């Protein structure tokens, strides 16, 4: 085999060997502040660092809620997830479920400002968090980013849901058992009036879990496993459909195809 093809094969095989089947998407930072250990707690209004036009109303602050969401018009202590179309709350929820950080094996929720892809952003980290009541035998890691897109228009933004690990879906007080079953998690957003969206698998037992049919760590609407992005433009947030994410096996076939193409070109 020519040295160039050997080198290319080695690079491809090394990349495949070192790349996980599902890449984590939670980015570092956004942790200057923390919500102390609690169950069903919230912050007061906190600045996001820019203006966000969310369905016709401009906001510069959000409430960070322990239970996997942020709200615009007040804190939300509800722990059992409800259909987002049926709420009067203006909410963005990467994983609405009964997060409980009182257990010693759970980390706390952190939040703060920073940058993402060179743009000002506000983020909330629910990283290695447990579930009610004080349980930490299973842990979830997910993140919300609100990214300023005033480069397009004032008030525009990107809403980003990032997922690294989803091992539980329900708290014990939501008819769950050991973090599973019952009224399981929902993810999405609502304007609190007549517009809402939930990710496929919301409220379906087992769907969001790692390895589930709608596993959050491997689903996406932007072809990046574990990441969903919603473009807020002119105050509107269109719903979105999942896109297929390439599997490692597909990448291997692509690599072999490229190698074959290289051989064919040398033989011509």
Secondary structure, 3 states (H helix, E strand, C coil): CCHHHHHHHHHHHHHHHHCCCCCCCCCCCCCCEEECCCECCEEEEEEEEEEEEECCEEEEEEEEECCCEEECCCCCCCCCCCCHHHCCCCEEEEEECCEECCCCCCCCEEEEEEEECCEEEEEEEEEEEEECCCEEEEEEEEEEEEEECCCCCCCCEEEEEEEEEECCCCCHHHCCECCECCCCCEEEEECCCCCEEECCCCCCCCCCCCCCCCCCCCCECCCCCCEEEEEEECCEECCCCCCCCCCHHHHHHHHHHHHHHHHHHHHC
